[in-house]
């Protein structure tokens, strides 16, 4: 019985601690964002970045879904090509 009580107390303390940490994180992130003006700095840096560097920055983000885009482009291209053959051959 004592072990179960201890386990329950630990679970309650963990949940309370996570709740407080979440609130602290939300408050601190707002403060840090305001003090450092990080949004404006990021915007300025991204606007000054050359297009090839910007592409290299974003490419890893979309890399896992890239095959879907290639496949979709191929399917749409085939549909448009078949439509052209159908309508222009009449």
Order of alpha helices (4+ residues) and beta strands (2+ residues): alpha-alpha-alpha-alpha
